Amino acid sequence: MDIEPSSDSPERFKLYDELELLEFQDKFVIKSHQSSNQGFWINRCDGNINLLDGDTNLESPSNTSTIYGVVGTIRLVVGTYAIVITSRKEVGSFLGFPVYHLTSMRVLACNEALRFATGQEKKDEAYFTTLLKAVESMPGLYYSYETDITLSLQIRSKLVEGWMRKPIWKQADPRFVWNRHLLEELIECKPVTFSLNSGLSFQKTELKVKDTLSTVTLISRRCTRRLGTRMWRRGANLDGDTANFLETEQLFETEDFRSSFLQVRGSIPILWEQIVDLSYKPHLRPNIVTRHFNDLKQRYGEIIAVDLTDKHGEEGQLSAAYAAEMQNQQNVRYMPFDFHCHCGSSNFDNLKILYDDISEDFEKQRYFLIDSKGNVLEEQNGIVRENCIDSLDRTNVTQCYLAEKSLNLQLQRIGLLTLSESISMFVEEFGKFRTLWAEQGDEISLEYAGTFALKGDLVRYGKQTLTGMIRDGMSAISRYYLNNFHDGDALDLISGHYNISRNSPSLQQNNFEPFSILPVASALIIGGLTATTLTLQQAGRNAHQYVSSVVYAGITAGVMAIVKANGRQLCSRPRLCGLL
């Protein structure tokens, strides 16, 4: 989708929000509804991209449909594949511009040359196309046709005049554009139709405080430098980029003011992994922590690093390694806070202990505030970086708490609250605020761990409920399976961290064939647990049932021990890229 002038401003550009997809035996054509020459076509045999012109045959397509953007293209072993948006949902606005949730995609195969490929090439291509299919159901993808949503309000306010008139892909912060690699060929060929998307979380709600209507928006932008799923992307790489790194912006808007508050989260910035036996393996390398925090200081200013991990057991060993490295960091305040020790599963208010310790530095960092005339009243000059083990559940609870404190400061600054008042005094509105953060936590967790966030009740209600405990238990079991036995190679492929070459060894030669015993082992464990439970229920009335329970339990324990001892071989480790 190329840029065209917005209907409401001749100086601002936007992408086409609807396109026509024409399917022919030899090509796919993507064009504007308004003009037959505004678009491009992809050869279904060699995957080459060509701009439409007056000589392109557009008569009698085999199928015609409407699409809502082009995510990009990718070349695999033999074929080229284009990914297009087939459905979307408008979910709100960002600074007045509509934002859409990408709800479905379709992969267009331009691989007619596959029939001339070798048997191994066909096998490798089939594996990569399976990974590519995973893109069609990726959660947490949002975009706008009229503005870039990867830049915070404070950064946007400092851009030179004319920046917003550039194509959206030029405006964007490349760290937060999940499909940047997929767009490279389209940008190089300069087609007239393309779309840019950003992998993130987007939630919005309206609040009414003392008869003043306002809007609170949460945007979490995921960094693409160390993509991957939980378990297989932990810690940092050699450049200091961390797994599950997100910049979260809380926007507060009234008729007269706009304010922004930023926080970041990310995995512990040292080299470490957690294998299937649930033991943490830190590997210390000099300069990685320094590189990570130098990058943060350049971008955000002063840093408060809040470490929410346990201070005992194996998690404590990892935390101790992090704390030792942080002793060498200047101008970074490291704040260890054992969340489980202080808050347990229900004492959400005990985060006050953490806040009391950092409140002076936290309030000095401020927030960004601008009035309706564009006058900058406050600037955020620092940031809080939170982490737990996965930077999901404990981190989300803590970020919600600090975001509430910042919102109180903003409301007091613009005169909606007195110094003795807080948003929590408005019960209904405070409930909306908490729900906003809980929904964001769920979406971030789905992207990284494959399940809803744990401790969601603490964010929503400030306490744990029975229903929440049951859901947390089911999510924990699901996380263990998804992240140990479900590979995350798709993200490495579409982000360009793994580059396919026809000259490289095949997947077969690199021993990438999946291990087939895992389904059998999983079935034995589940069956054994079920049989043990059923026979135990009958044990009181029948001694034979008790013996059976012992046998079933022993078999189950034995299979589980085998799985644990051979976890590295059984689980689906990343095949395309190493853990670093």
Residue pairs with C-beta under 8 A, 6 or more apart in sequence:
1 15
1 16
1 17
1 19
1 69
1 70
1 145
1 192
1 193
1 194
1 195
2 15
2 16
2 38
2 191
2 192
2 193
2 194
3 13
3 14
3 15
3 167
3 168
4 13
4 14
4 15
4 16
5 12
5 13
5 14
6 12
6 13
6 14
6 146
11 165
12 146
12 164
12 165
13 165
13 166
13 167
13 168
14 145
14 146
15 69
15 145
15 146
15 168
15 194
15 195
15 196
16 32
16 69
16 145
16 193
17 68
17 69
17 145
18 33
18 66
18 67
18 68
19 30
19 31
19 32
19 33
19 39
19 66
19 67
19 68
19 69
19 70
19 193
20 29
20 30
20 31
20 32
20 33
20 39
20 64
20 65
20 66
20 67
21 28
21 29
21 30
21 64
21 65
21 66
21 67
21 84
22 28
22 29
22 30
22 31
22 58
22 61
22 63
22 64
23 29
23 61
23 62
23 63
23 64
23 65
24 44
24 57
24 61
24 62
25 44
25 62
26 43
26 44
26 45
27 41
27 42
27 43
27 44
28 41
28 42
28 44
28 82
28 108
28 110
29 39
29 40
29 41
29 52
29 56
29 58
29 61
30 39
30 40
30 41
30 42
30 67
30 70
30 82
30 84
30 191
30 193
31 37
31 38
31 39
31 40
31 52
31 58
31 193
32 38
32 39
32 192
32 193
36 52
36 58
37 52
37 53
37 54
38 52
38 192
38 193
39 51
39 52
39 191
39 192
39 193
40 49
40 50
40 51
40 52
40 189
40 191
40 192
40 193
41 49
41 50
41 52
41 56
42 48
42 49
42 50
42 73
42 80
42 82
42 108
42 110
43 50
43 110
44 109
44 110
44 111
44 112
45 110
45 112
45 113
46 80
46 110
46 113
47 73
47 75
47 79
47 80
47 81
47 110
47 111
48 80
49 73
49 185
49 186
49 189
49 191
50 56
50 189
51 189
51 190
51 191
51 192
52 192
65 86
67 84
67 85
67 86
67 106
68 85
68 86
68 87
68 88
68 100
68 195
69 84
69 85
69 88
69 143
69 145
69 194
69 195
69 197
70 82
70 83
70 84
70 85
70 186
70 193
70 194
70 195
71 83
71 84
71 85
71 105
71 135
71 179
71 182
71 183
71 195
71 197
72 82
72 83
72 179
72 181
72 182
72 183
72 184
72 185
72 186
72 194
73 80
73 81
73 82
73 83
73 182
73 185
73 186
74 80
74 81
74 83
74 132
74 181
74 182
74 493
74 494
75 81
75 185
75 500
76 111
76 125
76 128
76 129
76 132
76 500
77 117
77 121
77 124
77 125
77 128
77 500
77 502
78 111
78 113
78 114
78 117
78 121
78 122
78 125
78 502
79 109
79 110
79 111
79 112
79 113
79 114
79 125
80 110
80 111
81 107
81 108
81 109
81 110
81 111
81 129
81 132
82 107
82 108
82 110
83 105
83 106
83 107
83 108
83 132
83 135
83 136
83 179
83 182
84 105
84 106
84 108
85 102
85 104
85 105
85 195
86 104
86 105
86 106
87 103
87 104
88 100
88 101
88 102
88 103
89 100
89 101
89 103
90 98
90 99
90 100
90 101
91 99
91 100
91 101
91 142
91 202
91 204
92 98
92 99
92 202
92 204
92 217
93 99
93 204
94 144
94 147
94 149
94 202
94 217
94 219
94 251
95 147
95 153
95 156
95 251
95 258
97 144
97 146
97 147
98 144
98 145
98 146
99 142
99 143
99 144
99 149
99 202
100 142
100 143
100 144
100 145
101 141
101 142
101 202
102 141
102 142
102 143
102 197
104 136
105 135
105 136
105 138
106 136
107 129
107 132
107 133
107 135
107 136
109 129
111 125
114 121
114 122
114 125
117 125
120 506
120 508
121 502
121 506
123 506
123 507
123 508
124 506
124 507
124 508
127 507
127 512
128 493
128 500
131 489
131 490
131 493
132 490
132 493
132 494
134 490
135 490
135 494
138 199
138 447
139 443
139 446
139 447
140 199
140 200
140 201
140 222
140 443
140 444
140 446
140 447
141 178
141 197
141 198
141 199
141 200
142 149
142 197
142 198
142 200
142 201
142 202
143 149
143 195
143 196
143 197
143 198
144 168
145 195
147 164
147 168
148 164
148 168
148 171
148 172
148 196
149 198
149 200
149 202
149 219
150 171
150 172
150 173
150 175
150 176
150 177
150 198
150 221
151 159
151 171
151 172
151 173
152 247
152 249
152 260
152 262
152 368
153 249
153 251
153 258
153 259
153 260
153 368
153 370
154 260
154 262
154 368
154 379
154 380
155 173
156 164
157 368
157 370
157 374
157 376
163 171
164 171
168 196
169 177
169 180
169 183
169 187
169 194
169 196
172 196
172 198
173 221
174 180
174 224
175 221
175 223
175 224
175 225
176 198
176 199
176 200
176 221
176 222
176 223
176 224
176 247
177 183
177 196
177 197
177 198
177 224
178 197
178 198
178 199
178 222
178 224
178 227
178 494
178 495
179 196
179 197
179 199
179 494
180 224
180 495
180 496
181 494
181 495
181 496
182 494
183 194
183 196
184 496
186 194
187 194
198 221
199 222
199 224
199 447
200 219
200 220
200 221
200 222
200 246
201 218
201 219
201 220
201 440
201 443
201 444
201 447
202 217
202 218
202 219
202 220
203 217
203 218
203 436
203 439
203 440
203 443
204 215
204 216
204 217
204 218
204 436
205 215
205 216
205 432
205 433
205 435
205 436
206 213
206 214
206 215
206 216
206 432
207 213
207 214
207 215
207 216
207 423
207 426
207 429
207 432
207 433
208 214
208 429
209 411
209 416
209 417
209 423
209 426
209 429
210 416
210 417
212 254
212 416
213 254
213 255
214 252
214 253
214 254
215 251
215 252
215 253
215 254
216 250
216 251
216 252
216 253
216 407
216 433
216 436
217 249
217 250
217 251
217 253
218 248
218 249
218 250
218 251
218 436
218 437
218 440
219 248
219 249
219 251
220 246
220 247
220 248
220 249
220 440
220 443
220 444
221 246
221 247
221 248
221 249
222 244
222 245
222 246
222 447
223 241
223 245
223 246
223 247
223 266
224 495
225 237
225 239
225 241
225 245
226 233
226 236
226 237
226 241
226 242
226 243
226 245
227 233
227 491
227 492
227 495
227 497
228 243
228 488
228 491
228 492
228 574
229 448
229 449
229 450
229 482
229 483
229 486
229 488
229 491
230 244
230 390
230 392
230 448
230 449
230 450
230 479
230 482
230 483
231 274
231 483
231 484
232 483
232 487
232 488
232 573
232 574
232 579
233 243
233 244
233 267
233 488
233 579
234 243
234 267
234 268
234 272
234 273
234 274
234 390
234 579
235 242
235 243
235 267
235 268
235 269
235 270
235 271
235 272
235 273
235 282
236 242
236 243
236 267
236 268
236 269
236 270
236 271
236 288
236 289
236 292
237 580
238 271
238 285
238 288
238 580
239 291
240 269
240 287
240 288
240 289
240 290
240 291
240 292
240 293
240 294
240 295
241 292
242 266
242 267
242 268
242 269
242 292
243 266
243 267
244 265
244 266
244 267
244 390
244 391
244 392
244 448
245 264
245 265
245 266
245 267
246 264
246 265
246 266
246 391
246 444
247 262
247 263
247 264
248 262
248 263
248 264
248 265
248 399
248 440
249 260
249 261
249 262
250 260
250 261
250 262
250 263
250 403
250 406
250 407
251 258
251 259
251 260
252 258
252 259
252 260
252 261
252 407
252 410
253 259
254 414
254 416
255 372
256 371
256 372
256 414
257 369
257 370
257 371
257 372
257 377
257 414
258 369
258 370
259 367
259 368
259 369
259 370
259 378
259 410
259 414
260 367
260 368
260 369
260 380
261 367
261 368
261 380
261 403
261 406
261 407
261 410
262 300
262 380
262 383
263 383
263 384
263 385
263 386
263 399
263 402
263 403
264 296
264 300
264 383
264 384
264 385
264 386
265 385
265 386
265 387
265 391
265 395
265 399
266 385
266 387
266 391
267 387
267 390
267 391
268 307
268 309
268 318
268 319
268 322
268 387
268 389
269 288
269 289
269 292
269 293
269 322
270 282
270 283
270 284
270 285
270 288
270 289
270 321
270 322
270 325
271 282
271 283
271 284
271 285
271 288
271 580
272 280
272 281
272 282
272 283
272 318
272 321
273 280
273 281
273 579
274 280
274 281
274 389
275 281
275 567
275 568
275 571
276 484
276 563
276 564
276 567
276 568
276 570
276 571
277 564
277 567
278 314
279 314
280 314
280 315
280 317
280 318
280 389
282 317
282 318
282 321
284 321
284 325
289 322
289 325
289 326
289 328
289 329
290 328
290 329
293 303
293 305
293 329
293 332
296 303
296 383
296 385
297 303
297 331
297 332
300 380
300 382
300 383
301 365
301 380
301 381
301 382
301 383
302 331
302 333
302 361
302 364
302 365
302 381
302 382
302 383
303 331
303 332
303 333
303 382
303 383
303 384
303 385
304 332
304 333
304 335
304 358
304 361
304 362
304 365
304 382
304 383
304 384
304 385
305 326
305 332
305 333
305 334
305 335
305 385
305 387
306 335
306 337
306 354
306 358
306 384
306 385
306 386
306 387
306 398
307 319
307 322
307 323
307 334
307 335
307 336
307 337
307 387
308 337
308 338
308 339
308 386
308 387
308 388
308 394
308 395
308 398
309 315
309 316
309 318
309 319
309 322
309 336
309 338
309 339
309 387
309 388
309 389
310 316
310 319
310 338
310 339
310 340
310 341
311 319
311 320
311 336
311 338
311 341
315 389
318 389
319 336
323 334
323 336
326 332
326 334
327 334
333 358
333 361
335 354
335 357
335 358
337 353
337 354
337 357
339 388
339 394
339 397
339 398
340 394
342 350
342 351
342 353
342 354
343 350
343 351
343 397
343 458
345 455
345 458
345 464
345 469
346 458
346 463
346 464
348 397
348 401
348 458
348 462
348 463
349 462
351 397
351 398
351 401
354 398
355 362
355 401
355 402
355 405
358 384
359 405
361 382
362 384
362 402
362 405
363 409
364 381
364 382
365 380
365 381
365 382
365 383
365 384
366 378
366 379
366 380
366 381
366 382
367 378
367 380
367 406
367 409
367 410
368 376
368 378
368 379
368 380
369 376
369 377
369 378
369 410
369 413
369 414
370 376
370 377
371 377
377 413
378 413
384 402
386 395
386 398
386 399
387 395
388 394
388 395
390 448
390 449
392 441
392 444
392 445
392 448
392 449
392 453
392 454
393 441
393 445
393 453
393 454
393 455
394 455
396 437
396 438
396 440
396 441
396 444
396 445
396 453
396 455
396 459
397 455
397 458
397 459
399 437
400 434
400 437
400 438
400 441
400 459
403 437
404 422
404 423
404 424
404 433
407 423
407 433
408 417
408 421
408 422
408 423
411 417
411 421
411 423
412 418
412 419
412 421
417 423
423 429
423 430
423 433
424 430
431 460
434 459
434 460
434 461
434 462
435 460
437 459
438 453
438 456
438 459
438 460
441 453
441 456
441 459
442 452
442 453
442 456
444 453
445 451
445 452
445 453
445 454
446 452
449 479
449 482
449 483
450 478
450 479
450 482
450 483
450 486
451 475
451 476
451 478
451 479
451 482
452 471
452 475
453 459
453 475
454 472
454 475
454 476
455 464
455 472
456 468
456 471
456 472
457 463
457 464
457 465
457 467
457 468
458 464
481 522
484 567
484 571
484 572
485 518
485 522
485 570
485 571
485 572
486 572
487 572
487 573
487 574
487 575
488 574
489 498
489 574
489 575
489 576
489 577
491 497
492 498
492 574
492 576
492 577
493 500
493 576
497 576
497 577
498 576
498 577
507 513
507 575
510 575
512 575
514 572
515 569
515 570
515 572
517 570
518 570
518 571
518 572
521 559
521 562
521 563
521 570
524 555
524 556
524 559
525 556
525 559
525 560
525 563
528 552
528 553
528 555
528 556
528 559
529 556
531 548
531 552
532 549
532 552
532 553
532 556
535 545
535 546
535 548
535 549
535 552
536 545
536 546
536 549
538 545
539 545
539 546
539 549
563 570
